[in-house]
Amino acid sequence: MPHVKMGTAGSAQASTLLWSGSAQKSSLAVDGCRSEPHAALDFLSRWQYNARSFFAERKVILMKKRSIRAIFPGSFDPITNGHLDVINRGIKLFDELIIAVGRSPVKNQLFKPQERVEMIAELITDMPGVSVESFDGLTVEYASERRADVILRGLRSLTDVQYEFQLAMTNRAVAGVETVFIMTSEQYGFTSSTLIREVASLGGDLSNLIPENVHMRLRDRFMRKQH
Ligand code: ADP
């Protein structure tokens, strides 16, 4: 009586056989060939069919699991430890995070966009998936140009919430883009670039609120202004 296990195998069983180790597979194939060549061929064609559908299924899953790209837009004039806190938390949620420095001219601008980008670039060298660039015009247009899935923004206080909600709703209404908010750590709840510029202009100690490279640039900027 020929002993052909695979000729009767259902698809689930055959899929299991595919992954149950080469020793088992070859012993089954030899078994089948020896006793019934047709059954062995039948097994092979079923095996091939099941392997194909197995990989097709997984390809669909792989295609669905695409990476998420977020942009973190802002003035960053200059970047503070509060911004960095949001960046460090953000990269845990997204596969790619682009820090986007707005080039639009704003009042009381201290650093040129290129200088702001340089300071940020120095800070993210050890952060895989994080990059920095500058952009002009509307954030939503830039987001669609860069094929971003999400806009990331930071929240410090309830005062931020009102403005940020308005902005997020407008962006969703005009461009269908979602905004994700990250709350800062308590120690940076009162840190803003405006405050940093003001305190720096008066020579105050900012070492806990900004990174060292920013501190140096600020000292350099205000020293030059005084002379
Ligand atoms: P903008 O002019 O677009 O507000 P900012 O550089 O001031 O640019 O801020 C960029 C983003 O970072 C905003 O979402 C802002 O709320 C957030 N942010 C600024 N400072 C902090 C901070 N200390 N902690 C958390 N988020 C912050």
Residues whose N, C-alpha, C, O or C-beta is under 5 A from the ligand:
A	BS01	ADP	P73 G74 S75 F76 D77 G82 H83 V86 R153 G154 L155 R156 T184 Y188 T191 S192
